[in-house]
Amino acid sequence: MAVIYVDEAPNSVMMAAAKALENGRRVFVYEFSEAHTEAERKTTLAEAIDAVEELDWQLDHLVSAGQSRSVEGSGTMILCLFRRK
C-alpha cells in the first residue's frame, strides 16, 4: 500500500480537533484531501491521524469520500470519524 499524502498540515487538523473538544463534542469528523502535487504534500495521512489521536480522540472509521478535483488533477477525499477516548 502506498503512503497517502494530504494537503492539510498536522497543526491545522489538531486545532480543529482541539476546538471540537472545547465545544464538548464526543464525535469529530474531518475530511482530508489527498495531495495532488508535491507542493501540496503537507503530511502523511498517518501522521495527521496520530496528531489528532494525541488529543484523546480515537479513529473510529475511515472511508473514501469520493474524488476531489483541481487544476492539477483529481485525488481522493478521505473522511475520518474520531470518537473521544
Secondary structure, DSSP 8 states (H G I E B T S, - for coil): ----EESS-HHHHHHHHHHHHHTT-SEEEEEEEB--SGGG--EEHHHHHHHHHTTTEEEEEEEEEEEEEETTEEEEEEEEEEEE-
